[in-house]
Structures are given as structure tokens and as C-alpha cells.
Amino acid sequence: MSTSFRWAGVLVLALATAPAPAAELGVLAPVLADGQPQTQADPAGRPAPVVTRVTSGGLFDRIQREAHEGFLATVLALDESAQRIAGARTTVPTWLYRSAEDGGFARRGFWLEESGKRRFVDELFVDLVVDTDSIDDGDFEEIFTHEMGHVFLRRLMPGLPSGWSRTPHSSMSVTDYPTAFDEGFATHFQSLVRRHSRNPRLEERTLGLDARPFIPLWLSNLDRAGRIDGVRRNLFVHRQLVPPGSDAEAWSRANESTAFDMARLKNGQQMLASEGVIATLFHRWLVPGEGTRDAIVARYSQLFRTMAAASARGWTMAPDTPVFLDLVDHHCTDVPADCARVRGLVLDTTYGATADATLPRDTEAMAERGRIGDMGGFVAGLKQARARMAQLQAAVAKDPKRLRSMLGPDLWLPGRTPVKLPGMASQEVAVNLNTAEVEQLRTLPGIDAEVAERALHSRREQGAFVGIADFARRGGLDAGKLATLEASAEALRKQRPNARR
């Protein structure tokens, strides 16, 4: 064997066994004036941060160590893959803007100061507060990875629209299809981090070994716990119990409730507008499997290719599009061998709620027997539910459109809460008649508790409303109140969907 042939063989072996390449983690810091971060209007007139590039220092070294030795190395490899699949000939750094305050979201565009000159860089970046404590306890690793989920989507699905909901998003809330898809996809990366992180403090938190009084009761900590435990246990498909309190705060108590009725299910439309449910679907789709960097990148790259190819084919995404189910359809076109598994996990996770009226009711009846320990009643219901699920799986395989047959149209109306609630920009809200519960419906003009309960009973028994007039008829509203609702719906349609930061 010649020397050149031997070395060629070694090179091929090295390339085959080398880990997936990773994008560089570029670190940015704000330019301050009088202690305040500076901004400058971008070419579109929006404020963008003025930054310098950080290349040294103790915190920089800690961040780079995470990028090379922690799970962030896998995240950067995923970004390398996402950039190339999106069509980049040469990759750019994965940018981290070390925010001085606030932070915790994906953005695009910054002014970079170098050698006394300033130039606009039209690239995606993660805006995040980072310090040694957040690195030590795993917050940086987990939250940065979550925000990179948003970056991946913006690289691969630049047409993802804003939705109509003005509800502050959280794992507990029901918003709209695009918001739930965007946030749910990002949220599921937190469960991926928790599975593979080697950070001992994050592992202790996952196992419940770092119990502290009081702090876990704060909303963002409840939400973060839900993003792990609730996603893994598929809690978010269940209806929430609304804790007692004042009528003025009913919207917040319903929206952020962490109590789930395990014998009641959300409807299919509510599930697909819930970031917690979408996170569970992605968790079950992508997280199982080998945990090496190459294996994870291979799994996600398959989905990345579908996202990019579907977008290139002109995937039409609108605020009222069930984005997740559209993605499943595109995946089935591109990877037909995996289609049955993915459609099956959608049906299993949602108990068939997007496709069938009978199976969710069978499930609820079985759950009623199960939670009081009625073995005979539960087993009988289990046999019936399993048989129905098998029939539904076969029906959806034969007619894929059946997977979304229980979804009604989005029917958005403007509402108003009695007071400005925490986290809300104003008292103005947007209500979808096919996902709203009593607390949301009562913010609409002319809708009291009696009308709301009557309409919701009809929706549960007869299915989604087909239009505002159908809602008015089934809720018992007169022609005058119907006219008011239709006029307000038209006024809302003339506005733009709610662009979230």
C-alpha cells in the first residue's frame, strides 16, 4: 500500500469519526453612554443595539469554555447545520449579545463598532444577560439553547407569521398557532438540555434536589418548572382549573393556572395553540435517541431540511394556520418512512383531539374512573379507548386530512379586561371564540357568564363554531349583539397581528 493511499485512508476515517462542525460563538457587549446601552436606527428605522465584540476577559473565557466543553457545543453544531441547510455558503458566528439588562430573546441586526468605525450587521443574535452565576447554575446553558430554537426557526422558516393573540405567552397559556409553534419549538430544547447537560446544579434542579422556600412560587419559576415537568408528563393537553379570586383578575388566573384537571382535555384547537403542547410534541419527536453530538445533529438536521425545503417551495403560513400540522405534512412528503411514527405521536399525545370527537370523550370517561381507583371501569374504558385509537390511526393513515378534521376556523374578536393585568401591555386583548374559555369570553361586549357557559357547552357538545353568527346563535345572542361582535371583528382584522419581541 502506498504512503499516499494510507494517509488518504486515515483522512477519510478522521472525517467520518470527527464530531459535527460547530459555528463560532461570537460575544458582543453594549456600547454605553452615561451608563446606558446605546441604540441606533437600523435601515428600516427600528432601534438596534450598538455593540463591540468581546474577545477576552474572565467571563468571555467562561462562555467559551461552555461553547467547547458543555452542551452548547452541540447547540453551535446545530446552528452550523441550520445555516448551511438555509443556504449559507459560509457560516457566520452564532452571536451572543451580552445584555446589560432585560434580555432573553432572539433578535436581528446590530451596529458593530470596530477600529473607530460603525457598520450595520444584519444577522440574528441572542440577547441575554450572562454572568458567572448563570453559567454556574446552568441557566445560561438552558436559556441560551431555548433562544437558539427561535434563531433556528428564523433561519429556516423566515415566513413564520405573527399571530393575533395578545396574551402573554407562557407554558400554561393558550395563544395562537404561530406563537405556540415558535415558543413550543424553542421550549422543547430545554428538555433536550436537561437530558444531556453535565452541569451538576442543573441536574440537581431537574431531580428536585435544590428545594428552596418561596422563590419557586414566582410566576417565571412556575413556568420554567412547567417547561420541564409539564412537557415530559404531557400535562398541557389537560384543561386547567381556575383558582378562586376576583373577577378583575380572572383572565390572569385562568391563563397562568398551574392546576390541571386530569379528567378533562383541551379541545384540539386549544392544544395546537398551547406552547406547552407543541413543546411536548417536539420533545417526543426529536429528543429520544442517542445523545452524541453527531446523532443529535443528524436528527434535527432532517427536520431542518424539511423546514427549509418547505419554505423554498412557497409554504404559505398565515396567522390562522395550524403550523405544526402543516410541518408534519411536509415531513411526511420528505421522509415518508417516518410519517406513521410522527402522525401516531400526534394522535397519542393529543388523545386524538385534533381528529376525532369520540376518543377524547372516551378518554375523559376512563380518566374519571381512574382517578377514584375504579379498576373495572378504568380497564373497560382502556380497552375501548385503545381500540378507538387503533381505528383512528388507520383512518388518518388512509386520509391524512383527517388529522385536522376537528379544528374550526380562528374567530378573533377584541376584548377588554376590567383592569390592566400584570404582563399585559394594556387592557385590550384578543379572543378566539374556538379556543376561549369563560374568563376570555367575558371580556367581549355583551357576553356575561350565562351566555359564555351556554356557548361553551354547545362547543363541547356540538364542535367548533363555524362563524361569529354561529357563536351568537348557540350562545343565545340577539341580532344587535351579533352586529356589535361582527363590527368589532372587522375592526380587529384591519389591524396587524401582534408582533412579539
C-alpha positions in Angstrom: 0.0 0.0 0.0 1.4 3.4 -0.9 2.1 6.1 1.7 -0.3 8.5 0.0 -3.1 5.9 0.0 -2.5 5.1 3.7 -2.8 8.8 4.6 -5.9 9.2 2.4 -7.4 6.3 4.4 -6.6 8.0 7.7 -8.1 11.2 6.5 -11.3 9.5 5.4 -11.5 7.8 8.8 -10.8 11.0 10.6 -13.6 12.8 8.7 -16.0 10.0 9.4 -15.4 10.0 13.1 -14.9 13.7 13.8 -17.8 15.4 15.5 -20.1 17.7 13.5 -18.5 21.1 12.9 -19.8 23.9 15.0 -20.3 27.6 14.4 -18.2 30.1 16.3 -19.8 31.7 19.4 -19.2 35.4 18.9 -19.7 37.5 22.0 -21.0 41.1 21.8 -21.3 43.8 24.5 -23.3 47.0 24.5 -21.6 50.4 23.9 -22.5 52.5 26.9 -23.0 56.3 27.2 -23.7 57.6 30.7 -24.1 54.0 31.8 -26.9 53.3 29.3 -26.7 50.9 26.3 -26.7 52.8 23.0 -29.0 52.2 20.1 -29.2 53.5 16.6 -31.9 53.1 14.0 -31.4 50.3 11.6 -32.0 50.7 7.8 -35.8 50.0 8.4 -35.9 52.7 11.1 -36.1 50.3 14.1 -33.8 50.7 17.1 -30.8 48.3 17.1 -28.1 48.0 19.7 -24.6 49.5 19.2 -22.1 46.9 20.2 -18.4 45.9 20.4 -17.0 42.5 20.0 -15.6 40.9 23.2 -12.5 38.7 22.7 -11.0 38.4 26.2 -11.7 38.5 29.9 -12.8 36.1 32.6 -16.5 36.0 31.7 -15.6 35.6 28.0 -13.3 32.6 28.8 -16.1 31.0 30.9 -18.6 31.4 28.0 -16.1 29.9 25.5 -15.5 27.0 27.8 -19.2 26.3 27.8 -19.2 26.6 24.0 -16.4 24.0 23.7 -17.0 21.6 26.6 -20.7 21.9 27.5 -23.9 21.1 25.7 -23.5 24.4 23.9 -21.0 22.7 21.6 -23.9 20.6 20.3 -26.1 23.8 20.0 -23.4 25.5 18.0 -23.2 22.4 15.7 -26.9 22.6 15.2 -26.6 26.2 14.2 -23.8 25.3 11.8 -26.2 22.8 10.2 -29.2 25.2 10.2 -27.1 27.9 8.4 -25.9 25.6 5.7 -29.3 24.0 5.2 -30.7 27.5 4.9 -28.3 28.1 2.0 -25.3 29.8 3.6 -22.1 29.2 1.6 -20.0 30.4 4.5 -21.3 30.3 8.1 -21.4 33.4 10.4 -20.8 33.3 14.1 -23.6 32.4 16.4 -23.9 35.8 18.1 -24.5 36.3 21.8 -25.3 39.9 22.8 -24.4 40.1 26.5 -27.2 42.4 27.5 -26.8 44.8 30.4 -30.4 44.4 31.5 -33.6 42.6 30.5 -32.6 40.2 27.7 -33.7 36.7 26.9 -34.9 36.7 23.3 -33.8 36.3 19.7 -33.2 39.5 17.6 -31.9 40.5 14.3 -29.5 43.3 13.4 -26.9 45.3 15.3 -24.4 48.1 14.8 -20.8 46.8 15.3 -18.1 49.3 16.3 -14.6 48.3 15.2 -11.5 50.4 14.8 -13.4 53.6 15.4 -16.0 52.8 12.7 -19.6 51.6 12.9 -21.3 49.2 10.5 -24.7 47.5 10.5 -24.6 43.7 10.7 -27.9 42.2 9.5 -27.6 38.9 11.4 -29.5 37.0 14.0 -28.4 37.1 17.6 -29.4 36.1 21.1 -30.0 38.9 23.6 -29.2 37.6 27.1 -28.0 38.6 30.5 -25.0 36.5 31.3 -22.9 36.3 34.4 -20.8 33.7 36.3 -23.8 32.7 38.5 -26.0 32.0 35.5 -23.2 29.9 33.9 -22.5 28.0 37.2 -26.2 27.1 37.8 -26.9 26.1 34.2 -29.3 29.0 33.5 -27.1 30.3 30.7 -26.9 26.9 29.0 -30.6 26.2 29.2 -31.9 29.7 28.3 -29.4 30.3 25.5 -30.4 27.0 23.9 -34.1 27.9 24.2 -33.4 31.2 22.4 -31.4 29.4 19.8 -34.5 27.5 19.0 -36.0 30.8 17.8 -32.9 31.5 15.8 -33.1 28.2 14.0 -36.7 28.9 13.0 -35.8 32.3 11.7 -33.0 30.9 9.6 -35.1 28.0 8.2 -38.7 29.4 8.3 -38.4 33.1 7.6 -42.1 33.3 6.7 -43.4 32.3 10.1 -46.0 35.0 10.8 -47.1 36.7 13.9 -50.4 35.6 15.5 -53.4 37.6 16.7 -53.2 36.7 20.4 -52.1 39.4 22.8 -52.0 37.0 25.7 -48.5 37.0 27.4 -47.0 33.7 26.3 -46.1 31.0 28.8 -46.1 27.3 29.0 -49.5 27.4 30.7 -51.2 29.8 28.2 -53.2 29.3 25.1 -52.3 31.9 22.5 -52.4 31.2 18.7 -50.9 28.8 16.2 -47.8 30.7 15.2 -46.9 31.9 18.7 -47.4 28.4 20.2 -45.3 26.9 17.4 -42.5 29.4 17.8 -42.4 29.2 21.6 -43.1 25.5 21.8 -40.2 24.6 19.5 -37.9 26.8 21.5 -39.2 25.4 24.8 -38.6 21.8 23.9 -34.9 22.5 23.6 -34.9 23.0 27.4 -35.9 19.4 27.9 -33.1 18.4 25.5 -30.6 20.4 27.6 -31.9 18.8 30.8 -31.4 15.4 29.3 -27.8 15.9 28.2 -26.3 18.7 30.3 -23.4 17.8 32.5 -24.0 20.8 34.7 -24.4 19.4 38.3 -26.5 22.3 39.6 -28.9 21.9 36.6 -29.1 18.2 37.3 -30.0 18.8 40.9 -32.7 21.2 39.9 -34.1 18.6 37.4 -34.1 16.0 40.2 -35.7 18.3 42.7 -32.7 18.3 45.0 -32.3 22.1 45.3 -35.5 22.8 47.1 -35.8 26.4 48.4 -38.8 28.1 50.0 -40.7 30.9 48.5 -38.8 31.5 45.2 -40.5 28.6 43.3 -43.8 30.4 43.8 -42.9 33.2 41.4 -44.6 33.0 38.0 -41.5 32.7 35.9 -40.2 29.8 38.1 -43.6 28.1 37.9 -43.4 28.5 34.1 -39.9 27.1 33.9 -40.8 24.1 36.0 -43.8 23.5 33.7 -41.5 23.6 30.7 -39.7 20.6 32.0 -42.1 18.6 34.1 -45.2 19.6 32.3 -43.7 18.9 28.9 -42.4 15.5 29.9 -45.7 14.4 31.5 -47.9 15.8 28.8 -49.8 17.9 31.3 -50.7 20.7 28.9 -53.3 18.7 26.9 -55.5 18.9 30.0 -57.9 21.7 30.9 -56.7 24.0 33.6 -58.6 24.6 36.9 -59.1 28.2 37.6 -58.2 29.2 41.2 -60.6 31.4 43.1 -60.1 35.1 43.2 -61.5 38.5 42.0 -63.4 38.8 38.7 -61.0 41.6 37.7 -58.1 39.1 37.7 -60.0 36.2 36.2 -58.1 36.4 32.9 -54.7 36.0 34.6 -55.9 33.3 37.0 -57.2 31.3 34.0 -54.2 31.9 31.8 -51.5 31.1 34.2 -53.1 28.4 36.3 -50.7 25.5 37.1 -53.5 23.2 38.2 -54.7 20.7 35.6 -57.9 18.6 35.6 -56.5 15.2 34.6 -60.0 14.0 33.6 -60.7 16.9 31.2 -59.0 17.6 27.9 -58.5 20.8 26.0 -60.0 20.8 22.5 -57.7 20.2 19.6 -57.6 23.8 18.6 -56.5 24.8 22.1 -53.8 22.2 22.1 -52.2 23.4 18.9 -52.4 27.0 20.3 -50.6 25.9 23.5 -46.8 26.2 23.6 -46.7 23.5 26.3 -48.4 21.0 24.0 -46.3 21.9 21.0 -43.2 21.6 23.2 -44.3 18.1 24.2 -44.9 17.1 20.6 -41.4 18.2 19.6 -40.0 16.6 22.7 -41.5 13.3 21.8 -40.5 13.7 18.1 -36.8 14.7 18.5 -35.4 14.2 21.9 -35.4 10.4 22.1 -32.4 8.7 20.7 -28.6 8.7 21.0 -27.1 11.7 22.8 -23.9 12.2 21.0 -23.4 15.4 19.2 -23.4 13.8 15.7 -26.6 11.8 16.5 -28.5 14.9 17.7 -27.3 17.0 14.8 -28.4 14.2 12.4 -31.9 14.0 13.9 -32.5 17.7 13.9 -30.9 18.3 10.5 -33.5 16.0 8.9 -36.3 18.3 10.3 -34.2 21.4 9.4 -34.1 20.2 5.8 -37.9 19.8 5.7 -38.4 23.3 7.2 -36.0 24.9 4.6 -37.3 22.9 1.7 -41.0 23.6 2.5 -40.2 27.3 2.9 -38.4 27.3 -0.5 -41.4 25.6 -2.1 -43.6 28.5 -1.0 -45.1 27.2 2.2 -47.9 29.6 2.9 -48.1 30.4 6.6 -50.9 32.6 7.9 -51.9 33.6 11.5 -54.7 31.1 11.4 -52.7 28.2 10.0 -52.1 25.2 12.3 -48.3 25.4 11.6 -47.4 22.2 13.5 -49.7 20.0 11.4 -48.5 21.7 8.2 -44.9 20.8 9.2 -46.0 17.2 9.8 -47.5 17.1 6.3 -44.2 18.4 4.8 -42.2 15.9 6.9 -44.3 13.1 5.5 -43.7 14.3 2.0 -39.9 14.4 2.6 -39.5 11.4 4.9 -42.4 9.1 4.2 -40.7 6.2 6.2 -41.1 8.3 9.4 -44.6 9.5 8.6 -46.6 6.9 10.6 -44.4 7.4 13.7 -44.9 11.2 13.7 -48.6 11.2 12.9 -49.0 8.5 15.5 -47.3 10.5 18.3 -49.6 13.5 17.4 -52.6 11.3 17.9 -51.2 9.7 21.0 -50.2 13.0 22.6 -53.5 14.8 21.9 -55.7 11.7 22.6 -57.0 12.2 19.0 -58.5 15.6 19.9 -57.5 17.2 16.5 -59.0 14.4 14.5 -62.0 12.9 16.4 -64.8 13.8 18.7 -65.3 10.4 20.3 -61.9 9.4 21.5 -61.4 12.4 23.8 -64.7 11.8 25.4 -63.9 8.1 25.9 -60.5 9.2 27.4 -62.2 11.6 29.8 -64.8 9.0 30.9 -61.9 6.5 31.5 -60.0 9.1 33.5 -63.0 9.8 35.7 -62.9 6.1 36.8 -59.2 6.0 37.0 -58.8 8.9 39.5 -61.1 7.2 42.0 -59.5 3.8 41.7 -62.3 2.1 39.9 -60.2 -0.7 38.3 -63.1 -2.4 36.5 -64.4 0.9 35.0 -60.9 2.0 34.0 -59.9 -1.2 32.3 -63.2 -1.4 30.4 -62.6 2.2 29.2 -59.0 1.5 28.4 -59.9 -1.4 26.1 -62.4 0.8 24.3 -60.0 3.8 24.0 -57.2 1.6 22.7 -59.5 0.1 20.0 -60.7 3.6 19.1 -57.1 4.9 18.8 -56.1 2.0 16.6 -59.1 2.8 14.3 -58.2 6.4 14.3 -54.5 5.7 13.4 -55.7 3.7 10.5 -58.2 6.3 9.3 -55.6 9.1 9.4 -53.0 6.9 7.5 -55.7 6.5 4.8 -56.8 10.1 4.8 -54.2 12.5 6.3 -56.6 15.4 6.2 -58.5 13.6 9.0 -55.7 14.7 11.4 -57.1 18.2 11.5 -60.8 17.5 11.0 -61.8 18.7 14.4 -60.2 22.2 14.0 -62.6 25.1 13.5 -61.8 28.4 12.0 -60.0 31.1 14.0 -62.6 33.7 15.1 -60.8 36.6 16.7 -62.6 39.4 18.5 -61.2 42.3 20.5 -61.9 42.2 24.2 -61.1 44.3 27.3 -60.1 43.2 30.7 -61.6 45.1 33.7 -58.1 46.3 34.8 -54.6 46.2 33.3 -53.2 42.9 34.4 -49.5 42.0 35.1 -47.6 41.3 31.9 -50.2 42.9 29.7 -49.4 45.9 27.5 -52.9 47.3 28.1 -56.5 46.2 28.9 -57.0 45.3 25.3 -57.0 41.6 24.5 -57.8 39.4 21.5 -60.2 36.4 22.0 -60.6 33.4 19.7 -64.1 32.0 20.0 -62.9 28.5 19.3 -60.1 28.5 22.0 -61.5 30.8 24.6 -62.9 29.8 28.0 -65.4 31.6 30.2 -62.8 34.1 31.5 -61.8 35.2 28.0 -65.4 35.3 26.6 -66.5 37.6 29.4 -64.1 40.3 28.1 -66.2 40.6 25.0 -69.0 43.2 24.8 -72.4 41.9 25.8 -71.1 38.5 26.9 -72.0 37.6 30.5 -71.3 34.4 32.4 -74.6 32.8 31.4 -74.0 33.4 27.6 -70.4 32.2 27.9 -71.3 29.0 29.7 -74.1 28.3 27.2 -71.8 28.9 24.2 -69.0 26.7 25.7 -71.4 23.9 26.5 -72.5 24.0 22.9 -68.9 24.0 21.6 -68.1 21.0 23.7 -71.1 19.0 22.6 -71.5 20.1 19.0 -68.0 21.1 18.0 -66.3 24.3 16.9 -68.1 27.4 15.9 -68.1 27.9 12.1 -68.5 31.7 12.4 -69.5 34.6 14.6 -73.1 34.2 13.7 -73.0 30.5 14.7 -71.5 31.6 18.1 -74.2 34.1 18.6 -77.0 31.7 17.7 -75.6 28.9 20.0 -74.9 31.4 22.8 -78.4 33.0 22.6 -77.4 36.5 21.5 -79.8 38.8 19.7 -79.2 40.5 16.3 -78.0 43.7 17.9 -75.3 41.9 19.9 -74.3 39.9 16.9 -73.9 43.1 14.9 -71.6 44.5 17.6 -69.4 41.4 17.6 -69.2 41.4 13.8 -68.2 45.1 13.7 -65.5 44.6 16.3 -64.2 41.5 14.5 -63.9 43.6 11.3 -62.1 46.4 13.2 -59.6 43.8 14.6 -58.9 42.4 11.1 -57.9 45.8 9.9 -55.1 45.8 12.5 -51.9 43.9 12.2 -51.3 40.7 14.0 -49.5 41.0 17.3 -45.7 41.2 16.7 -43.9 39.8 19.8 -40.4 40.7 20.8 
